Amino acid sequence: MHTRRFLLAGATSLLVSSTALAAPAARRRHLAAGPAAVDAAAPVVASSPANSLIGPIDTIARWACIVDYTTGAVILEKAADERMPPSSLTKMMTAYIVFSMLRAGRLTLEQMLPVSEKAWRMQGSKMFVPLNGTVAVSDLIQGMVIQSGNDACIVLAEGVAGSEDQFVSLMNTQAAQLGMTNTHFLNATGWPMDGHYMSARDVATIAMHLIHDYPEYYHFFSEKSFRYNKISQENRNALVVKGVADGLKTGHTDAGGFGLCASAERGGNRVVMAINGLPSSNARANEGERLFEWSFVNFENATLLHNGAVVDHAPVWLGQAPTVPLVATRDVTLTLPHGWQNRVHVSMDYRSPVAAPVTAGQQLGEMVIANTGLAEIRIPLVAGADVPRLGLMGRATAVLGRKLGHG
């Protein structure tokens, strides 16, 4: 018995499918290095590199995290785990809690919620809810995500949990459950408070969960304007208004600068972006658009393997069949820079020959995928069929044949 290791330098033989937006190399270099446009009146902010799968990339964002939605691969990050003032990006968690209540039947979109004096007096961005009046949940959601209404957030928080403090407790519990380790909420709006923080990675995390967990409500983030109380307001997410992105949220505080969390889909690939610390709303929009373009031009998703695919046949010792198929146990799709498929190294580790009897589904080894710019990936390989052991005479013949074969 010995260990066999098959090395494939360039996994093109395993490549099943890929989706990509082809672009000339010169265009890719231009997007990777080009400076972001900013407001003429905005303060000059020196860009500094972010880390990416293809090397350092300049961005004027102070904090950034860009993730491929399908694979979860981090395409770009800059100070992604630093605690930052999240401003109205907080409202994505408020929306997540509200959506969970809708799914559970504890709220309905048509339900009317009362407006307290606290909500009515709330400063900052407003949808202008009426004091002592009532507002439909659907209107409040639109006011919160389109107009960034702080007053809408308070009405929703009080309607769900009785008070904003109780609602914030739900937010922090949910953040912990989603693995948002650099997040702590003190309010439902993002109003600046010491000790209220998120990281760019956590902002991207809640966005990913909003898209995945509550797709039936994601359309609220895509609406370009909303009219309430005879006041029309445009979505503050300029990338949504321009059609560059199809959702999520913006924010701004003096301490945190201008922030953006947005998602866009092209050619079947979806990317989620969280950036913060920009000097102006125009800089935020321009840098967001530039980084989306850079992401789609430079990266593709390649499916290397499908669940159930036979990747090899392992010899069987003293079995009623000479080999047993080795079967992958899951799909493997990777986010890679364009042209990197041929750089992927695939190896298969298993004992050979495999001793009979073999049972279908029995793990016999692993496939190892490396050199992708990401952490090494290991996929269990299992037997694709039963291989019973030979009878006594068959085993004796096999053993004798092996001895004779070795002289």
C-alpha positions as CSV (number, residue, x, y, z in Angstrom):
1,M,0.0,0.0,0.0
2,H,1.4,3.4,-0.9
3,T,0.2,7.0,-1.3
4,R,-0.4,8.2,-4.8
5,R,-0.4,11.9,-5.6
6,F,-1.5,13.2,-9.0
7,L,-0.4,16.8,-9.7
8,L,-2.1,18.8,-12.4
9,A,-0.4,22.1,-13.2
10,G,-3.3,24.0,-14.7
11,A,-6.7,22.6,-14.1
12,T,-8.1,23.1,-17.6
13,S,-8.9,19.4,-17.9
14,L,-11.3,19.8,-15.0
15,L,-12.7,23.1,-16.0
16,V,-16.4,22.6,-16.6
17,S,-17.6,26.1,-17.2
18,S,-16.7,29.7,-16.6
19,T,-18.4,33.1,-16.8
20,A,-16.4,36.1,-17.6
21,L,-16.5,39.6,-19.1
22,A,-13.6,39.6,-21.6
23,A,-11.5,42.7,-21.7
24,P,-8.2,43.7,-23.3
25,A,-5.2,43.5,-20.9
26,A,-4.4,47.1,-21.5
27,R,-7.9,48.1,-20.3
28,R,-7.4,46.0,-17.2
29,R,-4.2,47.7,-16.4
30,H,-5.8,51.1,-16.8
31,L,-8.6,50.3,-14.4
32,A,-6.3,48.9,-11.9
33,A,-4.1,51.9,-11.7
34,G,-6.3,54.8,-12.6
35,P,-7.2,57.4,-10.0
36,A,-10.7,57.9,-8.8
37,A,-12.6,61.0,-9.8
38,V,-13.6,63.3,-6.9
39,D,-15.7,66.4,-6.5
40,A,-13.9,69.6,-7.5
41,A,-14.8,71.1,-4.2
42,A,-13.9,68.0,-2.2
43,P,-10.7,67.9,-0.1
44,V,-7.8,66.2,-1.7
45,V,-7.3,62.7,-0.2
46,A,-4.2,60.7,-1.1
47,S,-5.1,57.2,-2.2
48,S,-3.3,54.3,-0.7
49,P,-3.2,50.7,-1.8
50,A,-5.7,48.0,-0.9
51,N,-4.9,44.3,-1.1
52,S,-6.4,42.3,-3.9
53,L,-6.0,38.9,-5.6
54,I,-3.9,40.6,-8.3
55,G,-1.8,42.8,-6.0
56,P,-2.0,46.3,-4.5
57,I,-4.8,48.5,-5.9
58,D,-5.0,52.2,-5.1
59,T,-8.3,53.6,-3.7
60,I,-9.2,56.8,-1.9
61,A,-11.5,54.8,0.4
62,R,-10.2,54.6,3.9
63,W,-12.0,51.3,4.5
64,A,-13.0,48.8,1.8
65,C,-14.2,45.2,1.3
66,I,-15.3,43.8,-2.1
67,V,-16.7,40.2,-2.1
68,D,-17.9,37.9,-4.9
69,Y,-21.4,36.9,-3.9
70,T,-21.3,33.4,-5.4
71,T,-18.0,32.2,-3.9
72,G,-17.5,34.5,-0.9
73,A,-14.0,35.3,-2.2
74,V,-12.7,38.6,-1.0
75,I,-11.6,40.4,-4.2
76,L,-10.3,43.5,-2.5
77,E,-9.8,44.7,1.1
78,K,-8.4,47.6,2.9
79,A,-8.5,48.0,6.7
80,A,-11.5,45.7,6.3
81,D,-11.6,44.6,9.9
82,E,-11.0,48.0,11.5
83,R,-13.9,49.4,13.5
84,M,-15.4,52.4,11.8
85,P,-18.3,54.8,12.2
86,P,-20.9,53.1,9.9
87,S,-23.4,55.9,9.7
88,S,-26.6,54.9,7.8
89,L,-25.0,51.7,6.7
90,T,-26.4,50.6,10.1
91,K,-29.9,50.6,8.5
92,M,-29.1,47.4,6.6
93,M,-29.2,45.5,9.9
94,T,-32.4,47.4,10.9
95,A,-33.9,46.2,7.6
96,Y,-32.7,42.7,8.2
97,I,-34.5,42.5,11.5
98,V,-37.7,44.0,9.9
99,F,-37.5,41.5,7.1
100,S,-37.1,38.6,9.6
101,M,-40.3,39.8,11.3
102,L,-42.1,39.9,8.0
103,R,-41.0,36.4,7.2
104,A,-42.1,35.2,10.6
105,G,-45.5,36.8,10.2
106,R,-45.0,39.1,13.2
107,L,-45.3,42.1,10.8
108,T,-47.1,42.6,7.5
109,L,-46.3,45.2,4.8
110,E,-49.8,46.7,5.2
111,Q,-49.7,47.0,9.0
112,M,-49.9,50.5,10.3
113,L,-47.4,51.5,13.0
114,P,-47.8,54.5,15.3
115,V,-45.4,57.5,15.2
116,S,-44.0,58.5,18.6
117,E,-42.7,61.9,19.5
118,K,-39.2,60.4,19.6
119,A,-39.5,59.3,16.0
120,W,-41.1,62.5,14.9
121,R,-38.3,64.6,16.5
122,M,-35.5,62.5,15.1
123,Q,-32.9,64.6,13.3
124,G,-30.8,63.9,10.2
125,S,-32.3,62.2,7.2
126,K,-36.1,62.0,7.4
127,M,-39.1,60.7,5.5
128,F,-41.2,63.2,7.5
129,V,-43.6,60.9,9.4
130,P,-46.6,62.6,11.0
131,L,-46.6,63.1,14.8
132,N,-49.1,60.8,16.5
133,G,-50.1,59.4,13.1
134,T,-49.6,55.9,11.7
135,V,-47.5,54.7,8.7
136,A,-47.6,51.5,6.8
137,V,-44.7,49.2,7.2
138,S,-44.1,49.1,3.4
139,D,-43.8,52.9,3.4
140,L,-41.5,52.9,6.4
141,I,-39.2,50.4,4.7
142,Q,-39.1,52.6,1.6
143,G,-38.5,55.7,3.8
144,M,-35.7,53.9,5.6
145,V,-33.7,52.4,2.6
146,I,-34.5,55.0,-0.1
147,Q,-34.6,58.2,1.8
148,S,-32.5,57.0,4.7
149,G,-35.1,58.2,7.1
150,N,-34.0,58.1,10.7
151,D,-37.6,58.7,11.8
152,A,-38.7,55.6,9.8
153,C,-36.1,53.5,11.6
154,I,-37.4,54.6,15.0
155,V,-41.0,53.9,14.1
156,L,-40.0,50.4,12.9
157,A,-37.9,49.7,15.9
158,E,-40.6,50.7,18.4
159,G,-43.2,48.8,16.4
160,V,-41.2,45.6,16.4
161,A,-39.6,45.6,19.9
162,G,-41.5,48.3,21.9
163,S,-38.4,50.5,22.2
164,E,-35.3,51.3,20.2
165,D,-33.1,49.9,23.0
166,Q,-34.9,46.6,22.8
167,F,-34.6,46.6,19.0
168,V,-30.9,47.3,19.3
169,S,-30.5,44.2,21.4
170,L,-32.0,42.2,18.6
171,M,-29.6,43.8,16.2
172,N,-26.5,42.9,18.2
173,T,-27.7,39.3,18.7
174,Q,-28.3,39.0,15.0
175,A,-24.9,40.4,14.2
176,A,-23.2,37.9,16.5
177,Q,-25.1,35.1,14.8
178,L,-24.0,36.2,11.4
179,G,-20.3,36.3,12.5
180,M,-20.0,40.1,12.5
181,T,-17.2,40.2,15.0
182,N,-16.3,43.9,14.6
183,T,-19.8,45.3,15.0
184,H,-21.6,46.8,17.9
185,F,-24.8,48.8,17.6
186,L,-26.1,51.4,20.0
187,N,-29.0,52.6,17.8
188,A,-31.1,51.6,14.8
189,T,-30.2,54.6,12.6
190,G,-26.5,54.9,12.6
191,W,-26.7,58.2,14.5
192,P,-23.1,59.0,15.6
193,M,-22.4,57.6,19.1
194,D,-19.1,56.5,20.8
195,G,-19.1,52.7,20.8
196,H,-21.3,52.3,17.7
197,Y,-19.2,50.7,15.0
198,M,-19.0,48.2,12.2
199,S,-16.1,47.1,10.0
200,A,-16.2,47.1,6.2
201,R,-16.1,43.3,6.2
202,D,-19.1,43.2,8.5
203,V,-21.0,45.7,6.2
204,A,-20.4,43.4,3.3
205,T,-21.5,40.4,5.4
206,I,-24.9,41.9,6.3
207,A,-25.4,42.9,2.6
208,M,-24.6,39.3,1.5
209,H,-27.2,38.0,4.0
210,L,-29.8,40.5,2.9
211,I,-29.5,39.4,-0.7
212,H,-29.4,35.7,0.1
213,D,-31.8,35.4,3.1
214,Y,-34.6,37.8,2.0
215,P,-34.6,38.0,-1.8
216,E,-38.3,38.8,-1.7
217,Y,-37.6,42.2,-0.1
218,Y,-34.4,43.1,-1.9
219,H,-36.4,45.1,-4.4
220,F,-36.8,47.9,-1.8
221,F,-33.1,48.7,-2.2
222,S,-33.5,49.0,-5.9
223,E,-36.1,51.7,-6.1
224,K,-34.8,55.0,-7.4
225,S,-37.2,57.4,-5.6
226,F,-40.0,57.5,-3.1
227,R,-42.7,60.0,-2.4
228,Y,-44.3,60.3,1.0
229,N,-46.2,63.1,2.8
230,K,-46.2,65.0,-0.5
231,I,-42.3,65.0,-0.5
232,S,-40.4,63.2,-3.2
233,Q,-36.8,62.1,-2.5
234,E,-34.4,60.3,-4.8
235,N,-32.5,57.3,-3.6
236,R,-29.3,58.5,-2.0
237,N,-27.4,55.6,-3.6
238,A,-26.2,57.3,-6.9
239,L,-25.1,54.0,-8.3
240,V,-28.7,52.7,-8.1
241,V,-30.1,55.8,-9.7
242,K,-27.5,55.4,-12.5
243,G,-28.3,51.7,-12.9
244,V,-24.7,50.7,-12.0
245,A,-25.9,48.8,-8.9
246,D,-29.2,47.3,-8.0
247,G,-29.2,47.9,-4.2
248,L,-28.2,48.6,-1.0
249,K,-27.3,51.7,1.1
250,T,-25.2,54.8,1.6
251,G,-24.2,56.7,4.7
252,H,-22.4,59.7,6.0
253,T,-21.0,61.1,9.2
254,D,-18.3,63.7,9.9
255,A,-16.2,61.1,11.6
256,G,-16.6,58.3,9.1
257,G,-16.9,60.3,5.9
258,F,-19.1,59.1,3.0
259,G,-19.8,55.4,2.8
260,L,-21.4,53.1,0.3
261,C,-22.6,49.5,0.3
262,A,-23.8,48.3,-3.1
263,S,-24.3,45.2,-5.1
264,A,-24.2,44.8,-8.9
265,E,-24.6,41.9,-11.3
266,R,-23.1,41.4,-14.7
267,G,-23.0,38.4,-16.9
268,G,-24.3,36.2,-14.1
269,N,-21.7,37.3,-11.6
270,R,-22.7,39.4,-8.6
271,V,-20.3,41.5,-6.5
272,V,-20.9,43.2,-3.1
273,M,-18.9,46.3,-2.2
274,A,-18.5,48.1,1.1
275,I,-16.4,51.3,1.1
276,N,-16.3,54.1,3.6
277,G,-14.2,57.2,4.5
278,L,-14.7,59.0,1.1
279,P,-14.4,62.8,1.1
280,S,-17.7,63.6,-0.7
281,S,-20.8,62.0,-2.1
282,N,-19.5,62.4,-5.7
283,A,-16.2,60.8,-4.7
284,R,-18.2,58.0,-3.1
285,A,-20.2,57.4,-6.3
286,N,-17.2,57.7,-8.7
287,E,-15.0,55.4,-6.6
288,G,-17.7,52.9,-6.2
289,E,-18.4,52.8,-10.0
290,R,-14.6,52.6,-10.7
291,L,-14.2,49.7,-8.3
292,F,-17.2,47.8,-9.7
293,E,-15.8,48.2,-13.2
294,W,-12.4,47.0,-11.9
295,S,-13.9,44.0,-10.2
296,F,-15.9,42.8,-13.2
297,V,-13.1,43.4,-15.7
298,N,-10.4,41.6,-13.8
299,F,-12.2,38.6,-12.3
300,E,-14.3,35.7,-13.4
301,N,-16.0,32.7,-11.7
302,A,-14.8,29.3,-12.9
303,T,-16.5,26.1,-12.0
304,L,-13.8,23.5,-11.7
305,L,-15.8,20.6,-10.4
306,H,-19.4,19.5,-10.0
307,N,-20.8,17.4,-7.2
308,G,-20.8,13.7,-8.2
309,A,-18.1,14.1,-10.9
310,V,-15.8,11.1,-11.2
311,V,-12.2,12.5,-11.0
312,D,-10.2,9.3,-11.0
313,H,-10.4,5.5,-10.7
314,A,-8.4,4.0,-7.8
315,P,-7.0,0.5,-8.1
316,V,-8.7,-2.0,-5.7
317,W,-6.7,-4.8,-4.0
318,L,-8.6,-8.1,-3.7
319,G,-11.8,-6.6,-5.0
320,Q,-14.4,-8.0,-7.4
321,A,-13.7,-5.0,-9.6
322,P,-10.2,-3.8,-10.5
323,T,-10.9,-0.1,-9.8
324,V,-13.4,2.1,-7.9
325,P,-14.4,5.5,-9.1
326,L,-13.4,8.5,-7.0
327,V,-16.3,11.0,-6.8
328,A,-16.3,14.7,-5.7
329,T,-18.6,15.5,-2.9
330,R,-19.4,19.1,-3.8
331,D,-19.3,21.8,-6.5
332,V,-16.2,23.8,-6.6
333,T,-16.5,27.3,-8.1
334,L,-13.6,29.8,-7.7
335,T,-13.3,33.5,-8.2
336,L,-10.0,34.0,-10.2
337,P,-8.3,36.7,-12.1
338,H,-8.9,36.4,-15.8
339,G,-6.5,33.8,-17.3
340,W,-5.6,32.2,-14.0
341,Q,-7.4,28.9,-14.7
342,N,-4.2,27.4,-16.1
343,R,-2.3,28.3,-13.0
344,V,-4.5,26.3,-10.7
345,H,-2.8,23.2,-9.2
346,V,-5.0,20.2,-8.5
347,S,-3.8,17.1,-6.7
348,M,-5.5,14.0,-5.4
349,D,-4.4,12.2,-2.3
350,Y,-5.5,8.6,-1.6
351,R,-4.1,5.3,-0.6
352,S,-3.4,3.0,-3.5
353,P,-4.4,0.3,-4.0
354,V,-7.6,0.6,-2.0
355,A,-8.3,-2.6,0.1
356,A,-11.6,-4.3,-0.6
357,P,-14.3,-4.4,0.4
358,V,-15.3,-0.8,-0.5
359,T,-18.6,0.8,0.2
360,A,-20.2,3.5,-2.0
361,G,-19.9,6.8,-0.2
362,Q,-16.8,5.7,1.8
363,Q,-14.2,8.5,1.9
364,L,-11.0,7.3,0.2
365,G,-9.0,10.5,-0.1
366,E,-9.1,14.2,-0.9
367,M,-8.7,16.6,-3.9
368,V,-6.5,19.6,-3.1
369,I,-6.9,22.8,-5.1
370,A,-4.1,25.4,-4.6
371,N,-2.3,28.3,-6.2
372,T,-5.5,30.3,-6.6
373,G,-4.5,33.3,-4.5
374,L,-6.9,31.9,-1.9
375,A,-6.4,29.4,0.9
376,E,-5.9,25.8,-0.1
377,I,-9.2,24.0,-0.8
378,R,-9.7,20.3,0.2
379,I,-12.6,18.3,-1.2
380,P,-13.3,14.8,0.2
381,L,-13.3,12.1,-2.5
382,V,-15.6,9.1,-1.9
383,A,-16.2,5.8,-3.5
384,G,-18.7,6.0,-6.3
385,A,-19.6,2.3,-6.1
386,D,-19.5,-0.8,-3.9
387,V,-16.6,-3.2,-4.6
388,P,-17.1,-6.5,-2.7
389,R,-14.1,-8.5,-1.6
390,L,-13.1,-11.5,-3.7
391,G,-13.9,-14.9,-2.4
392,L,-11.3,-17.2,-0.9
393,M,-10.2,-18.7,-4.2
394,G,-10.1,-15.4,-5.9
395,R,-8.0,-13.9,-3.2
396,A,-5.6,-16.8,-3.3
397,T,-5.3,-16.5,-7.1
398,A,-4.7,-12.8,-6.8
399,V,-2.0,-13.2,-4.1
400,L,-0.3,-16.0,-6.0
401,G,-0.4,-14.0,-9.2
402,R,1.1,-11.0,-7.5
403,K,3.9,-13.1,-6.1
404,L,4.6,-14.7,-9.4
405,G,4.5,-11.3,-11.1
406,H,7.2,-10.2,-8.7
407,G,9.5,-13.2,-9.5
